[in-house]
Amino acid sequence: MAKNQPASKFRIGFVTATIWKNDTFYSVELSKAYKEDDEWKDTNSLSHGDLLNAAKALERAEGWIAEQV
C-alpha cells in the first residue's frame, strides 16, 4: 500500500512544516527532528529556541497554500 505523499514541506533548522492536501483544503503538520543516541526521531514539542524557526516555516507554508487556492 503506497504511503500518501505531502503536497510540500518547508524545513528551517530542525523544524519542518509539512503540508497535506485533503479533498477541499490543506492542513499543516509541524514537527521537530532530534537525535536520541544514534537514531533520528520527530516530536511536536518545541523549545524556546525552535519558535522562530517554527514561525518562519509556518509562514512559508501559509504562502505556499495561498498560491494554490
C-alpha positions in Angstrom: 0.0 0.0 0.0 1.5 3.3 -1.1 2.0 6.0 1.6 0.4 9.4 0.9 3.0 12.0 0.0 2.9 15.5 1.3 1.9 18.3 -1.0 5.0 20.3 0.2 7.5 20.6 3.1 9.4 23.6 4.5 12.3 22.9 6.8 14.1 25.6 8.8 16.8 24.2 11.1 15.3 21.2 12.8 11.7 22.3 12.4 9.5 21.2 9.5 6.1 22.3 8.3 4.5 19.5 6.2 1.5 20.4 4.1 -1.1 17.7 3.4 -3.8 18.1 0.7 -7.2 16.9 1.7 -10.2 16.9 -0.6 -11.1 20.6 -0.3 -8.4 22.0 2.0 -4.8 21.8 3.1 -3.6 21.0 6.6 -0.2 21.6 8.1 1.8 19.4 10.5 4.6 21.0 12.5 7.4 18.8 13.8 10.9 19.0 15.1 13.7 16.4 14.4 16.1 15.4 17.2 18.7 12.8 17.7 18.5 10.3 20.6 21.6 8.2 20.8 22.3 7.4 17.1 18.6 7.5 16.0 16.7 10.5 14.5 13.2 11.0 15.9 10.4 13.5 15.5 8.4 15.4 18.0 5.7 18.1 18.0 7.1 19.6 21.2 9.2 22.7 20.6 11.6 24.5 22.9 12.1 28.3 23.1 15.0 28.1 20.5 12.7 26.4 18.0 9.9 29.0 18.0 11.4 31.5 15.4 12.1 28.6 13.0 8.6 27.3 13.5 7.1 30.7 12.8 9.2 31.0 9.6 8.3 27.5 8.4 4.6 28.2 9.0 4.8 31.5 7.2 6.3 29.7 4.2 3.6 27.0 4.4 0.9 29.7 4.5 2.3 31.4 1.4 2.5 28.2 -0.5 -1.1 27.3 0.3 -2.3 30.8 -0.6 -0.7 30.4 -4.1 -2.6 27.1 -4.6 -6.1 28.4 -4.0 
